[in-house]
Amino acid sequence: MDDADDIYMQSWTGTIIGPPNTVHEGRIYQLKLFCGLDYPDNPPSVRFQTRINMTCVNQETGVVEPSLFPMLANWQREYTMEDILTQLKKEMMSPQNRRMAQPPEGV
């Protein structure tokens, strides 16, 4: 949780460690997840703070585009933030993302 005073527990930070045998291997990715008041009925917004090139991520903003990331597009209230992070890590291993050139680390 980002803010201990946030009684609605809306703003969260997530971390994904890049999966092995991909261009993401060994990289640590930080993400912000924001749960609106309608969560868990509607998905949180998800944004990479660490720069990353993935087919479902807006390159300018780092936002995970719901229309390009099926878990958000087909959200079910049973899904958790951990499920989102796990699915994003799997997406990093997909054929279209596993070898995609990445921005330099620390930029």
N, C-alpha and C positions, 0 to 999 in steps of 0.2 A: 504494500500500500504506500502511496506517495505522501499522503497528508494524514497524520494521526488525528487531526481535528475534523476530518471529513466524515460526518456521521452517516452519510449514505454510502460510504466506501466505494466511490465511483472511479477514482484514478489509481491505476496500478502500473507497476513496472515489471516487465518480463525479460527473461534472458534465454537465448538459444545459443548453444555451442554448436558450431558448424559440424555437420556429419562427416565421417571419414570417407575417403575416396571420392571427394568432390572438391570443387574450387573453394568451398566454404570451410574445408577442414581446418581446425585449429582456431578459427575466428570466433570471436564472442560478439553476438548481436544483442543490442538493447532495444526493447520495444516499449511503447506506451499503449496501454489498453484503457479505454474510458467507457465505463458502463453508465448509460443514461438511466433516468428514473424508471424507464420501461424494461430494464434488464431484470430477469433473464428472458422475458417474452420476446425481446429484440436483441440482436447481437451487439456487442461492444464495438466501438471504433478501434482499429488497430493501426499503429503507425511505428515503423522502424525508425529509431533514433540514429542507429548506425547505418551508414550508407550501404545499400545492397542493390544488386541487379537481379530481379526475379520477374517472371512474366506477370505475376499478380500484384506487383508493387509499383506504385506511381514513382517514377524516377526523380521527379522534382520535389515531392512532398514526403515520400516514404510511406504514404498511406497504402494499406492493403486494400485493394479495390474489391468490394463485395461481389461485383459482377464477374470478377475473374478468379475468385477464391470460393469454390463451392460450399465450404463449410459456413461461410457468412451468408452466402446467397440463399442457402437452404437451411437456415438456422432453426434449431430445435431447442426449446428451453432447457433440455437435459444436458446440453453441451456446457462445458466449463472453459475457463480461461486456459487451463492446462491442456485441454483438448485442442484449442486453437494453436498453442505453441507447438504441440506435438505434430499437428497437421502441417504447420508451416515448415517444420524441420523435414517432414516427409516430402514436402513440395521442393525443398532444396535438393533432394535426391532424385527428383524426376528427370527424365531424359532432357527436357528443354531447359532445366536450370542447373544441372550438376556440373556443366562445363562452361556456363556463361561467364564471360569476362567480368571481373569485379573491380570496383573502384579501389584505389590504394587504401590500405588500412590507416586509420587515424585521420582520415579526411572528413 
